[in-house]
């Protein structure tokens, strides 16, 4: 007896067996029921989710000799031939290898003839986005003036590559990826039909960790069952998918929680030595951290981290995501991951931006009566933070140049006056020019202290006017070196 792979054996043969494409199935069945058959369709979606399968079922339903509730009987001669791919009125074309204008011209010549055995001639063009521009132009002529009882179904994983002129003449169906419960239901049906023993935990893990469409899951299940000699266990799923056992993931996360980061580094080293993919481990760690964060938000507590550690957990996730991005550029990602693990020991030094802005060179002074800027510069005042200069920065944000130049000043805030002490002459002069603007923004008087300009060396020749123009366009900029070259 010839063995038939799961992906072929359990490929849906009727609309009712299709999983996860309810709106597509319902629309096509209603089209048959109401005799509203379009001449052209586009089936768009990722690989392995049923595009060509439904195209075949639709072809059978249109040409079946004994349909039941608008479903193919799968018993008549037409249904059996369509299933085998030998039906004379069904044409399956792989556009990846038959993408030229001559291939489409042969179709265009063929549409002028009536169906041989069925009610409709159906052309299924797989990977339709691979057709050349000339081939699309040839196909467009046929779609503009479609002969009766000819149907085109364009299946594609990249619908954006299909010209709008083609799309406008087709009904477009977007196929959705199957949900995890739908995948589980499908795999469970296969296991029970094949009388395969399975662990529920193994099935859950397979659905959770594997990727792809229904066809990919069926092929993977076939591989695992063969490897495990007719059983589906959690251990075999982990081995086939390269999943790191959960105990190691939890061990590293507990080490992070207790800040015993050396243990995490050693575990990474051990797992790589045993042949595990460290990139997979890092993804599992990140996924578990996200799960912890969600549980803390919904339940107030995770399996490993508590609600009090929520802010810490957010920082850790940010660091983990950065590590995953950076590791792509390194030959050995393990080194990157170990480095980022060790960086976690500096979490306690991370300060909120509000706290940083409220301290430092930006200070407020107690009121002190002065008659001039020069006199004020000699006063030794006792300062204490009364009002954070962050408010000054936020106020000036409406004038981006002013806000950016604020780092070039020490700011002293009094109840009735704000003093900007410039660190650079150019910045001070620019603020002096904008004094009235700044006072309007802040709603109080300001005073600007400008340092004495250093004597400039004499230079020969006249400076280019374009230099002065650049200085005007970029306030606060200064000339580092200028050479006046004569042509």
MARLUM-616149 format. One record per residue (C-alpha): x, y, z; residue in one letter. Coordinates in steps of 0.25 Angstrom, whole numbers, padded with zeros to 4 digits, always signed. Example, Ala and Ser with C-alpha at 12.3 -4.5 7.8 and 13.67 -1.06 7.14 Angstrom:
2
+0049-0018+0031A;+0055-0004+0029S;
# end
This chain:
487
+0000+0000+0000X;+0006+0014-0004X;+0007+0023+0008X;+0000+0037+0007X;+0005+0048+0014X;-0004+0055+0024X;-0004+0068+0017X;-0010+0061+0004X;-0018+0051+0011X;-0026+0061+0020X;-0027+0072+0010X;-0041+0077+0010X;-0050+0071-0001X;-0063+0079+0002X;-0066+0093+0006X;-0071+0087+0020X;-0057+0082+0023X;-0050+0095+0021X;-0045+0101+0034X;-0043+0116+0036X;-0049+0122+0023X;-0063+0123+0026X;-0067+0136+0019X;-0059+0131+0006X;-0067+0118+0007X;-0080+0124+0009X;-0079+0134-0002X;-0075+0124-0012X;-0086+0114-0008X;-0096+0126-0009X;-0090+0129-0023X;-0094+0115-0028X;-0107+0115-0021X;-0111+0129-0027X;-0104+0126-0041X;-0096+0139-0038X;-0083+0133-0043X;-0072+0143-0046X;-0062+0141-0058X;-0050+0144-0049X;-0045+0143-0035X;-0033+0146-0027X;-0030+0137-0015X;-0019+0145-0007X;-0013+0140+0006X;+0000+0133+0012X;+0004+0120+0008X;-0003+0107+0012X;-0016+0113+0017X;-0025+0107+0006X;-0025+0116-0007X;-0023+0105-0017X;-0031+0095-0009X;-0043+0104-0009X;-0041+0107-0024X;-0042+0092-0026X;-0054+0090-0017X;-0061+0101-0025X;-0057+0095-0038X;-0063+0082-0033X;-0076+0088-0028X;-0078+0095-0042X;-0076+0083-0050X;-0081+0072-0041X;-0092+0063-0047X;-0099+0060-0034X;-0096+0072-0024X;-0103+0072-0010X;-0106+0085-0004X;-0096+0092-0014X;-0085+0083-0009X;-0077+0073-0018X;-0081+0059-0017X;-0067+0054-0019X;-0072+0041-0025X;-0076+0045-0039X;-0066+0044-0051X;-0064+0059-0052X;-0061+0060-0037X;-0051+0049-0037X;-0044+0054-0049X;-0043+0068-0043X;-0037+0062-0030X;-0027+0054-0038X;-0023+0067-0047X;-0028+0060-0060X;-0041+0067-0063X;-0040+0073-0077X;-0047+0086-0073X;-0038+0089-0061X;-0025+0096-0064X;-0015+0098-0053X;-0003+0107-0057X;+0009+0110-0048X;+0012+0124-0051X;+0026+0123-0044X;+0031+0114-0056X;+0020+0118-0067X;+0020+0133-0066X;+0022+0137-0080X;+0013+0143-0090X;+0013+0131-0099X;+0007+0123-0087X;-0004+0133-0085X;-0007+0134-0100X;-0009+0119-0101X;-0020+0121-0090X;-0026+0132-0098X;-0027+0123-0110X;-0033+0112-0102X;-0045+0120-0096X;-0052+0121-0109X;-0055+0107-0108X;-0067+0101-0100X;-0065+0092-0088X;-0063+0077-0092X;-0069+0070-0080X;-0073+0080-0070X;-0082+0093-0069X;-0070+0102-0067X;-0055+0103-0071X;-0047+0107-0059X;-0033+0113-0060X;-0025+0113-0047X;-0012+0121-0048X;-0004+0119-0035X;+0006+0129-0031X;+0000+0139-0041X;+0008+0150-0036X;+0020+0144-0043X;+0014+0147-0057X;+0022+0156-0066X;+0017+0170-0069X;+0014+0165-0084X;+0007+0153-0078X;-0002+0161-0070X;-0005+0170-0082X;-0009+0158-0090X;-0018+0153-0078X;-0025+0167-0077X;-0030+0166-0091X;-0037+0153-0087X;-0043+0158-0074X;-0048+0170-0081X;-0057+0162-0091X;-0058+0149-0084X;-0065+0137-0092X;-0076+0130-0085X;-0074+0118-0076X;-0059+0122-0074X;-0054+0125-0060X;-0040+0130-0055X;-0035+0128-0041X;-0022+0135-0038X;-0016+0130-0025X;-0005+0139-0019X;+0003+0141-0007X;+0007+0155-0011X;-0006+0162-0016X;+0001+0175-0016X;+0009+0171-0029X;-0003+0169-0037X;-0006+0181-0046X;-0019+0189-0042X;-0024+0187-0056X;-0025+0172-0053X;-0030+0174-0039X;-0042+0183-0043X;-0047+0172-0052X;-0047+0161-0041X;-0054+0158-0028X;-0043+0158-0018X;-0044+0148-0006X;-0034+0151+0006X;-0031+0138+0013X;-0028+0139+0027X;-0017+0131+0035X;-0024+0120+0044X;-0026+0122+0059X;-0019+0113+0069X;-0032+0107+0073X;-0035+0104+0058X;-0021+0098+0056X;-0022+0089+0069X;-0036+0084+0064X;-0030+0080+0050X;-0018+0073+0056X;-0027+0066+0067X;-0035+0061+0055X;-0023+0055+0048X;-0018+0049+0061X;-0031+0042+0064X;-0033+0037+0050X;-0019+0031+0050X;-0021+0025+0064X;-0009+0032+0069X;-0006+0033+0084X;-0003+0047+0088X;-0001+0056+0100X;-0010+0068+0101X;+0002+0076+0106X;+0010+0072+0093X;-0002+0076+0084X;-0003+0090+0091X;+0012+0092+0090X;+0012+0089+0075X;+0001+0098+0072X;+0007+0109+0081X;+0021+0109+0075X;+0020+0104+0061X;+0018+0114+0050X;+0011+0114+0036X;-0003+0109+0030X;-0011+0097+0031X;-0002+0089+0021X;+0011+0093+0029X;+0005+0088+0042X;+0000+0075+0035X;+0014+0072+0030X;+0021+0075+0043X;+0011+0066+0050X;+0014+0055+0040X;+0029+0057+0043X;+0028+0057+0058X;+0019+0044+0058X;+0029+0037+0049X;+0041+0041+0058X;+0034+0037+0071X;+0029+0023+0065X;+0014+0026+0065X;+0013+0035+0077X;+0012+0050+0080X;+0020+0054+0093X;+0024+0067+0098X;+0039+0062+0098X;+0038+0059+0083X;+0031+0072+0080X;+0043+0080+0087X;+0053+0072+0080X;+0048+0074+0066X;+0045+0089+0068X;+0057+0091+0076X;+0050+0097+0087X;+0057+0099+0100X;+0051+0092+0112X;+0043+0101+0121X;+0051+0098+0133X;+0063+0105+0127X;+0055+0117+0123X;+0049+0119+0137X;+0063+0116+0143X;+0069+0128+0136X;+0057+0137+0139X;+0058+0134+0154X;+0073+0137+0153X;+0069+0151+0147X;+0059+0153+0158X;+0069+0150+0169X;+0080+0158+0161X;+0089+0145+0161X;+0092+0148+0146X;+0105+0140+0146X;+0095+0128+0147X;+0088+0132+0134X;+0101+0134+0127X;+0105+0120+0131X;+0092+0114+0126X;+0093+0121+0113X;+0107+0115+0111X;+0102+0101+0115X;+0090+0101+0106X;+0099+0105+0094X;+0109+0094+0097X;+0097+0084+0097X;+0093+0088+0083X;+0081+0097+0086X;+0079+0109+0077X;+0081+0121+0086X;+0072+0130+0078X;+0061+0121+0081X;+0064+0122+0095X;+0064+0137+0095X;+0051+0137+0088X;+0045+0128+0099X;+0050+0137+0110X;+0044+0149+0103X;+0031+0143+0101X;+0031+0138+0116X;+0034+0152+0120X;+0022+0158+0112X;+0013+0147+0118X;+0018+0151+0132X;+0015+0166+0129X;+0001+0163+0124X;-0002+0154+0136X;+0002+0165+0145X;-0007+0175+0138X;-0019+0166+0138X;-0017+0158+0151X;-0007+0167+0159X;+0003+0156+0160X;+0011+0147+0150X;+0017+0133+0152X;+0031+0139+0154X;+0030+0154+0156X;+0021+0162+0165X;+0013+0175+0163X;+0024+0183+0170X;+0034+0178+0159X;+0025+0183+0148X;+0034+0195+0144X;+0046+0187+0145X;+0040+0177+0136X;+0037+0187+0126X;+0052+0192+0126X;+0056+0177+0125X;+0047+0175+0113X;+0053+0187+0106X;+0067+0182+0108X;+0064+0168+0103X;+0057+0174+0090X;+0070+0182+0088X;+0078+0170+0090X;+0070+0162+0079X;+0072+0173+0069X;+0087+0175+0071X;+0090+0160+0071X;+0086+0159+0056X;+0099+0166+0053X;+0108+0157+0060X;+0113+0143+0056X;+0111+0138+0071X;+0099+0144+0077X;+0101+0137+0090X;+0112+0147+0093X;+0102+0158+0091X;+0091+0152+0100X;+0101+0149+0111X;+0106+0164+0110X;+0092+0169+0111X;+0089+0159+0123X;+0101+0165+0130X;+0096+0179+0127X;+0083+0177+0136X;+0092+0179+0148X;+0091+0194+0145X;+0076+0195+0145X;+0076+0202+0159X;+0084+0213+0152X;+0073+0216+0142X;+0066+0229+0146X;+0053+0235+0140X;+0055+0247+0131X;+0047+0256+0140X;+0057+0253+0152X;+0069+0256+0143X;+0063+0269+0138X;+0060+0274+0152X;+0074+0274+0156X;+0088+0278+0151X;+0092+0291+0146X;+0077+0296+0145X;+0074+0303+0159X;+0066+0313+0165X;+0071+0324+0174X;+0065+0331+0186X;+0061+0345+0183X;+0073+0355+0183X;+0072+0370+0179X;+0082+0374+0169X;+0084+0386+0161X;+0091+0381+0149X;+0096+0368+0142X;+0110+0371+0146X;+0106+0372+0161X;+0098+0360+0160X;+0109+0352+0155X;+0117+0355+0167X;+0106+0351+0177X;+0109+0337+0183X;+0095+0333+0185X;+0090+0320+0193X;+0082+0312+0183X;+0071+0301+0186X;+0062+0294+0176X;+0048+0301+0177X;+0043+0299+0163X;+0049+0289+0153X;+0054+0296+0140X;+0047+0285+0132X;+0035+0295+0132X;+0044+0305+0125X;+0048+0294+0114X;+0033+0290+0112X;+0029+0304+0110X;+0040+0307+0100X;+0037+0295+0092X;+0028+0303+0083X;+0041+0309+0078X;+0049+0297+0075X;+0062+0305+0073X;+0061+0312+0087X;+0058+0298+0094X;+0070+0292+0087X;+0079+0303+0091X;+0075+0302+0106X;+0086+0292+0109X;+0096+0304+0106X;+0091+0312+0118X;+0090+0311+0133X;+0077+0315+0138X;+0073+0322+0151X;+0059+0324+0154X;+0054+0335+0163X;+0039+0338+0167X;+0039+0350+0157X;+0051+0347+0148X;+0058+0336+0140X;+0073+0338+0138X;+0079+0331+0126X;+0094+0330+0128X;+0100+0326+0114X;+0112+0317+0113X;+0115+0322+0099X;+0114+0336+0093X;+0106+0332+0081X;+0095+0325+0089X;+0094+0337+0098X;+0093+0347+0087X;+0083+0339+0080X;+0074+0338+0093X;+0077+0353+0094X;+0071+0355+0080X;+0059+0347+0084X;+0057+0353+0098X;+0043+0358+0096X;+0038+0345+0090X;+0044+0337+0102X;+0037+0347+0112X;+0024+0345+0105X;+0025+0330+0105X;+0029+0329+0120X;+0020+0341+0125X;+0031+0347+0133X;+0044+0356+0131X;+0057+0350+0127X;+0071+0354+0128X;+0082+0348+0119X;+0097+0348+0124X;+0106+0347+0112X;+0121+0343+0115X;+0132+0352+0109X;+0135+0349+0095X;+0150+0344+0093X;+0158+0353+0084X;+0158+0348+0070X;+0171+0347+0062X;+0172+0356+0050X;+0169+0350+0037X;+0172+0354+0023X;+0162+0356+0013X;+0147+0358+0014X;+0138+0346+0019X;+0129+0340+0009X;+0115+0345+0010X;+0110+0330+0009X;+0117+0328+0023X;+0109+0339+0029X;+0096+0333+0023X;+0099+0319+0029X;+0101+0325+0043X;+0087+0332+0041X;+0080+0319+0037X;+0086+0311+0049X;+0086+0320+0062X;+0096+0316+0072X;+0106+0310+0062X;+0120+0316+0062X;+0132+0316+0052X;+0142+0306+0056X;+0152+0309+0045X;+0151+0318+0033X;+0160+0319+0021X;+0158+0330+0010X;+0164+0324-0002X;+0166+0332-0015X;+0163+0325-0028X;
# end
